[in-house]
Amino acid sequence: MPYRTAIASQVFEFDDLKQVMAFASPARSGDYLAGIGAATSQQRMAARHVLADVPLKRFLTDALIPYEDDNITRLIIDSHDALAFAPVSHLTVGDFRNWLLSEHATTEALTALALGLTPEMVAAVSKLMRNQDLIAVARKCRVVTRFRNTMGLAGHLGVRLQPNHPTDDLRGVAASTLDGLMMGAGDAMIGLNPVSDSMPVLNSLMHLLDEVIQRFEIPTQGCVLTHVTNTLKLAEAGAPVDLVFQSIGGTEKTNRSFGVTPELLDEAYAAALALKRGTAGDNVMYFETGQGSALSANANFGVDQQTCEARAYALARRYKPFLINTVVGFIGPEYLYDGKQIIRAGLEDHCCGKLLGLPMGCDICYTNHAEADQDDMDNLMVLLASAGLNFMMGVPGADDVMLNDQSTSFHDALFLRDTLGLKRAPEFEAWLQRMQITSAGGGLRPAATNRLLGGMGALTALVA
């Protein structure tokens, strides 16, 4: 079905809704690489005029990727909650933007609406939003999850302590873990990206994280970010699996390139629940996504990269994850060219995920060959924290020596807490105070009073 509009006596025509969505997107290198970006700013604005008049209901009947060809499309349509959708079902995309920014879109209303929204709906409305709109709407969304502590409370910001090491050396991992805990990081989890796929190595890493958590009675969770099939094998062998990790994408073909199907994730979800390792709740899954993953797998089917990204959130939502985050600048400048594009993508992903009812975090990062620097990451982390980000990354020195990208540091989280008054997960904060790492106000105490340092001998013994 073609779409047409006239602006200043110039007529613009679009082949279908998929093209309208692509041309309405803010400029980004990935869409131009795919050959689907708007040729001019006038064409982009014309596409937005058209998109604003599209009824939200249209996305339930006009699939961007055919229902018959893609299991993510089928999941989106088959799981749609018509009753939850009813309050906004009469709106166009433009009307929906206005509603989201109004006083009617309360936290309670947005929570009730989440299952009635599809990824395409939220991607569409985000294309009509300024950055401040994305922040304002996301800030009203609240998604709370629990495993050994509580994440996502209003006025809180979690940190994934990320003790990566270029050779998976246990002493190096332990040192980075101690560094992060001493800086008050780790409430979201202690989550390691391993270099190796060796099962003995993965098992050793998993046991190390669990030993640290159990030895010091830390109310947090561990995760070794290996492929879900490895985690299943480790769990079957008796390894201490807390959260089950997997990278996912927004099309069936993308996920197959990752070696993942919904059926496999169903199996992993059931296995993780059966372990019953959570003490505060049973949100057991952790997912990572990123704009450009579908295109890099030659699996985007002509759909713009931001909409593909939002479609990944439909798969994540199926499993009620404890955490999910976009790795916003990791793939490189072929997909997000510079700091401006990375910042916009991070705000889009966070807002769209929150609207869909997900506990969104962000790996605020960039590769060294992108036209970006740490000032851009400073800007994005302040914007996302203001928007109610559930969690961010804590990497020693913000320099990930294993993934070879630039991220955010333990110090960055301390800056955000001090500047914006953001708290840690309450259970974790109470532990930090018991260990005399932080004061009652949440600030770091002098190292001389730190009880964790007194356990250094025990930590050293773990990796001797």
C-alpha positions in Angstrom: 0.0 0.0 0.0 1.7 3.3 -1.1 1.7 6.4 1.2 1.8 9.9 -0.1 2.0 13.4 1.3 2.7 16.9 -0.1 4.9 19.5 1.7 5.5 23.0 0.2 4.1 21.9 -3.2 6.5 18.9 -3.3 4.9 15.4 -3.4 6.6 12.5 -1.5 5.5 8.9 -2.1 6.5 5.9 -0.1 6.1 2.3 -1.2 4.8 0.8 2.0 4.8 1.2 5.8 8.3 -0.4 6.1 9.7 2.4 3.9 7.8 5.1 5.8 9.4 3.8 9.1 12.9 3.6 7.6 12.7 7.1 6.0 11.3 8.6 9.2 14.3 7.4 11.3 16.9 10.0 12.4 19.9 9.7 10.1 22.3 6.8 11.0 25.0 5.1 9.1 23.5 1.6 9.4 20.4 2.5 7.5 22.4 4.1 4.8 24.6 1.0 4.6 21.4 -1.0 4.1 20.2 1.4 1.4 17.1 2.4 3.3 17.9 5.8 4.8 16.1 9.0 3.7 17.9 10.7 0.9 17.2 14.2 2.2 16.0 15.9 5.4 12.9 16.9 3.4 12.1 13.3 2.6 12.7 12.4 6.3 10.2 15.0 7.4 7.7 14.0 4.9 7.9 10.4 6.1 7.3 11.6 9.6 4.2 13.5 8.5 2.9 10.3 7.0 3.8 8.2 10.0 2.1 10.6 12.4 -1.2 9.9 10.6 -0.8 6.1 10.7 -3.3 4.4 13.1 -1.6 2.3 15.8 -3.9 -0.5 14.8 -2.3 -0.7 11.4 0.8 -2.3 12.9 -1.4 -5.3 13.9 -2.4 -6.0 10.3 0.5 -4.6 8.2 3.5 -6.7 9.3 6.9 -5.2 8.3 8.2 -8.8 8.1 5.5 -11.3 7.0 3.9 -13.4 9.7 4.5 -16.6 7.7 8.2 -15.9 7.3 9.4 -14.9 10.8 8.9 -16.4 14.3 9.5 -13.0 16.0 6.6 -11.5 13.9 4.4 -14.4 15.0 5.4 -14.0 18.6 4.6 -10.2 18.5 1.1 -10.8 16.9 0.2 -13.9 18.9 1.1 -12.5 22.3 -0.5 -9.1 21.7 -2.9 -8.2 24.6 -5.9 -6.5 23.0 -7.4 -5.6 26.3 -4.3 -3.8 27.5 -4.2 -2.0 24.1 -7.7 -0.8 24.2 -7.1 2.6 25.9 -4.9 3.8 23.0 -6.3 1.6 20.2 -8.1 4.6 18.6 -5.0 6.7 18.3 -2.7 7.5 15.4 1.1 7.4 16.0 1.1 11.2 16.3 -1.8 11.2 18.8 0.0 8.5 20.7 3.1 10.7 21.1 0.9 13.5 22.4 -0.8 11.1 24.9 2.5 9.8 26.1 3.7 13.3 26.9 0.4 14.2 28.6 -0.6 13.9 32.3 -2.8 10.9 31.3 0.3 8.7 30.7 1.1 8.0 34.4 3.4 5.3 35.6 0.5 3.1 36.4 -1.2 3.7 33.0 2.1 2.9 31.2 2.6 -0.3 33.2 -0.9 -1.5 32.3 -0.4 -0.6 28.7 2.9 -2.4 28.1 1.6 -5.7 26.9 -0.8 -3.9 24.5 2.1 -2.3 22.6 4.1 -3.9 19.9 7.7 -3.1 19.1 6.7 -1.5 15.8 4.3 0.8 17.6 6.9 2.1 20.1 9.6 2.3 17.4 7.2 4.4 15.3 6.3 6.8 18.0 10.0 7.2 19.0 10.7 8.4 15.5 8.4 11.4 16.1 10.1 12.3 19.4 12.9 14.7 20.3 15.5 13.5 22.7 13.8 15.3 25.6 10.6 13.5 24.7 12.3 10.1 24.9 13.7 11.1 28.3 10.4 12.4 29.6 8.4 9.3 28.6 11.0 6.7 29.7 11.2 8.5 33.1 7.5 7.8 33.7 8.0 4.1 33.1 9.0 1.9 36.0 10.0 -1.8 35.7 11.0 -3.5 38.9 12.7 -7.0 39.0 14.1 -9.2 41.6 16.6 -12.1 42.0 18.8 -11.6 45.1 18.1 -7.9 45.3 15.6 -5.4 43.8 16.4 -3.5 40.7 14.5 -0.7 38.9 13.0 1.2 41.9 12.4 4.9 41.4 15.5 7.0 42.2 17.8 4.0 41.9 20.6 3.1 39.4 22.2 -0.3 39.3 25.7 -1.1 38.1 26.9 -4.3 36.4 30.4 -4.9 37.8 32.2 -6.2 34.7 35.6 -7.8 35.6 36.6 -8.8 32.1 40.1 -10.1 31.6 41.9 -10.7 28.2 43.0 -14.2 29.2 40.3 -15.1 31.7 42.9 -15.1 34.4 41.2 -15.8 37.8 43.5 -13.5 39.7 42.8 -10.6 37.3 39.1 -11.2 37.5 39.2 -11.3 41.3 41.2 -8.1 41.4 38.8 -6.2 39.2 35.9 -7.6 41.2 37.4 -6.4 44.4 38.1 -3.0 42.8 34.4 -2.7 41.8 33.0 -3.8 45.2 35.3 -1.3 46.9 33.8 1.4 44.7 30.3 0.4 45.6 29.5 -1.3 42.2 27.9 -4.6 41.5 24.3 -4.4 42.6 22.9 -5.2 39.1 25.3 -8.2 39.0 28.9 -9.3 38.7 28.9 -10.2 35.0 31.9 -11.4 33.1 32.4 -11.6 29.3 34.7 -14.7 28.9 37.3 -15.0 26.2 37.1 -18.8 26.1 34.4 -21.2 25.3 36.2 -24.0 27.2 33.9 -25.6 29.6 36.5 -26.0 32.3 37.4 -22.3 32.1 33.8 -21.2 32.1 33.2 -23.5 35.1 36.1 -22.0 37.0 34.9 -18.5 36.3 31.4 -19.3 37.4 32.6 -20.9 40.6 34.9 -17.9 41.3 32.0 -15.4 41.0 29.8 -17.6 43.2 32.5 -18.0 45.8 33.0 -14.3 46.1 29.2 -13.7 46.4 28.7 -16.5 48.9 31.9 -15.9 51.0 31.1 -12.3 51.6 27.3 -12.8 51.6 26.8 -10.2 48.9 23.1 -9.7 47.9 23.8 -9.8 44.2 24.0 -12.2 41.3 26.7 -13.6 39.1 26.7 -14.3 35.4 29.3 -15.6 32.9 28.1 -14.3 29.6 28.6 -17.4 27.5 26.2 -18.9 24.9 23.0 -20.2 26.4 23.9 -23.8 25.4 27.1 -23.6 27.4 25.1 -22.3 30.4 22.7 -25.2 30.1 25.5 -27.7 30.1 27.1 -26.0 33.1 23.9 -26.1 35.0 23.4 -29.8 34.3 26.9 -30.4 35.6 26.1 -28.7 38.9 27.8 -25.3 38.2 26.4 -22.4 40.3 24.3 -20.7 37.6 22.5 -17.5 38.7 21.4 -15.6 35.6 21.2 -17.1 32.2 22.6 -14.9 29.5 22.0 -14.6 25.7 22.5 -12.1 23.0 19.3 -11.8 20.9 18.0 -10.0 17.8 14.8 -8.8 16.3 14.3 -11.4 13.5 14.3 -15.1 13.3 17.3 -15.1 10.9 19.3 -12.9 13.2 18.7 -15.2 16.2 19.6 -18.2 14.1 22.9 -16.5 13.3 23.4 -16.4 17.1 22.5 -20.1 17.4 19.3 -19.2 19.3 15.6 -20.1 18.9 12.6 -19.3 21.2 12.4 -23.0 21.9 16.0 -23.1 23.2 15.4 -20.0 25.3 12.2 -21.7 26.7 14.4 -24.6 27.8 17.0 -22.3 29.4 14.3 -20.3 31.2 12.7 -23.4 32.6 16.1 -24.8 33.7 17.0 -21.5 35.4 13.7 -21.3 37.3 14.2 -24.9 38.4 17.5 -24.0 40.1 15.6 -21.7 42.5 18.8 -19.7 43.4 17.0 -16.4 43.7 16.2 -15.3 47.2 14.2 -12.1 46.5 12.5 -13.1 43.2 12.5 -15.3 40.2 13.6 -13.1 37.3 16.4 -15.3 36.0 17.3 -14.2 32.5 19.7 -11.5 31.1 19.7 -10.3 27.5 21.9 -8.0 25.5 20.9 -6.4 22.1 22.2 -3.7 19.8 21.2 -1.7 16.8 22.8 -3.1 13.7 22.9 -6.7 14.7 20.2 -7.7 12.2 21.9 -5.9 9.4 25.3 -7.4 10.3 23.7 -10.8 10.0 22.1 -9.9 6.6 18.8 -10.5 8.4 17.0 -7.1 8.5 14.6 -7.7 5.5 14.7 -4.0 4.6 13.5 -3.0 8.1 15.4 0.0 9.7 17.8 -0.9 12.4 16.0 0.8 15.3 12.8 -1.1 14.5 14.7 -4.3 14.3 16.2 -3.5 17.7 12.8 -2.9 19.2 11.6 -6.3 17.8 14.3 -8.0 19.9 12.6 -6.7 23.0 9.5 -8.7 22.2 11.5 -11.9 22.5 13.1 -10.7 25.7 9.7 -9.7 27.2 8.6 -13.4 26.9 11.0 -14.4 29.7 10.5 -11.6 32.2 14.2 -10.9 32.5 16.0 -9.6 35.5 18.1 -7.3 33.2 18.3 -6.4 29.6 20.6 -3.8 28.0 21.4 -2.4 24.6 25.1 -2.4 23.8 24.7 0.8 22.1 27.9 1.7 20.4 29.7 -1.6 20.3 29.2 -2.8 16.7 31.0 0.3 15.3 30.6 3.4 13.1 29.2 1.3 10.2 26.0 1.3 12.1 26.2 4.3 14.5 28.7 6.7 13.0 29.4 9.3 15.7 28.6 10.4 19.2 25.3 12.1 18.1 24.0 8.9 16.5 25.1 6.8 19.5 23.4 9.2 22.0 20.1 9.2 20.0 20.2 5.4 19.7 20.7 4.9 23.4 17.8 7.1 24.3 15.5 5.4 21.7 16.4 1.9 22.9 15.9 2.8 26.5 12.5 4.5 25.9 11.2 1.7 23.6 12.2 -1.0 26.0 10.6 0.7 28.9 7.4 1.2 27.0 7.3 -2.5 26.3 7.7 -3.3 30.0 11.4 -4.2 30.1 14.0 -3.4 32.8 16.3 -1.6 30.4 19.9 -0.8 31.0 22.6 0.3 28.6 26.2 -0.4 27.9 27.1 3.2 27.2 30.1 2.5 24.9 31.9 3.2 21.6 34.6 1.6 19.6 37.9 3.4 19.1 37.3 3.8 15.3 34.0 5.6 15.8 33.7 9.4 15.7 33.0 9.6 19.4 34.8 10.1 22.7 34.3 9.8 26.4 32.6 13.2 26.5 29.9 11.7 24.4 29.5 8.9 26.8 29.4 11.4 29.7 26.5 13.1 27.9 24.6 9.9 27.3 25.0 8.5 30.8 23.7 11.7 32.3 20.7 11.7 29.9 19.9 8.0 30.5 20.3 8.3 34.3 17.9 11.3 34.1 15.5 9.1 32.1 15.4 6.4 34.8 17.9 3.9 33.4 17.8 0.6 35.4 21.5 -0.1 35.2 24.8 0.7 33.5 28.2 -0.9 33.2 31.1 -0.5 35.7 34.4 -1.3 33.9 37.8 -0.6 35.5 38.9 2.7 34.1 36.0 2.5 31.5 38.5 0.6 29.3 37.3 -2.9 28.5 40.5 -4.8 27.9 38.8 -7.9 26.7 36.0 -6.5 24.4 38.4 -3.7 23.3 35.8 -0.9 23.5 35.4 2.2 25.8 32.5 2.0 28.3 31.7 3.5 31.7 33.7 3.2 34.9 33.0 2.7 38.6 33.8 6.4 39.1 31.2 7.3 36.5 28.5 5.7 38.6 29.7 7.5 41.7 29.5 10.8 39.8 25.9 10.1 38.7 24.9 9.1 42.3 26.4 12.2 43.7 25.0 14.5 41.0 21.5 13.1 40.6 21.0 11.6 44.0 20.6 8.0 42.7 20.7 5.1 45.1 21.9 1.5 44.8 19.6 -1.5 45.2 18.5 -1.3 48.8 19.7 -4.8 49.8 23.1 -4.1 48.3 23.3 -0.7 49.9 22.6 -2.3 53.3 25.5 -4.8 52.6 27.9 -2.0 51.7 27.1 -0.2 54.9 27.6 -3.4 57.0 31.0 -3.9 55.3 31.8 -0.2 56.1 32.4 0.4 52.4 29.8 3.2 52.3 28.3 5.6 54.8 24.6 5.9 55.7 24.3 8.5 53.0 25.8 6.2 50.3 29.2 7.8 49.9 32.4 5.8 50.0 34.1 5.5 53.4 37.9 5.6 54.0 39.5 2.3 53.0 41.0 1.9 56.4 37.5 1.1 57.8 36.6 -1.3 55.0 35.7 -4.8 56.2 36.0 -6.2 52.7 39.8 -5.5 52.8 39.9 -7.7 55.9 38.7 -10.6 53.7 41.5 -10.1 51.2 43.2 -13.3 52.4 40.1 -15.3 51.7 39.8 -13.8 48.3 43.4 -14.6 47.5 42.9 -18.2 48.6 40.1 -18.6 46.0 42.5 -18.0 43.1 45.7 -19.4 44.6 
